[in-house]
């Protein structure tokens, strides 16, 4: 596992965040890694305005991972209230996937949600078509709750669906 420095994102990080997130999720660049959504969605994954809103929101944070001066990944965390934290937008520079960056970011997200928001459990939402990713989350201790969330069809800010059966399964893990 490679050594990373993890810190909260600032407004100055938004251009790098946007580039990395798009590269990790969309288009041909995302196919270098194993977490692509390119077969499910086209268009954008996020935009700079959305990232600026997250960075400015006290109930959310984006953690960034650095290997030296190189931006390696990021993860969004949020306070969902009632002791529930949430993480999403987990993004790792595609050539660095499978090197432990994602696992370190999830661990940091859980610790930060506990420290910042008093979370005693953490939730994520994942497309059910992403079976390999779901299996990875299960190895980290996340289990399906039986809940689902709709995909926001008709809102291009979240991407352009390539199929009509998209939704999210909710997974959760108790935090120690």
Secondary structure, DSSP 8 states (H G I E B T S, - for coil): ----EEEE--GGGHHHHHHHHHHHHSTGGGGGSS---TTTEES-S--HHHHHHHHH-TTEEEEEEEETTEEEEEEEEEEEETTEEEEEEEEE-GGGTTTTHHHHHHHHHHHHHHHHH--SEEEEEEETT-HHHHHHHHHTT-EEEEEEEE--TT-GGG-EESSS--EEEEEEEE--
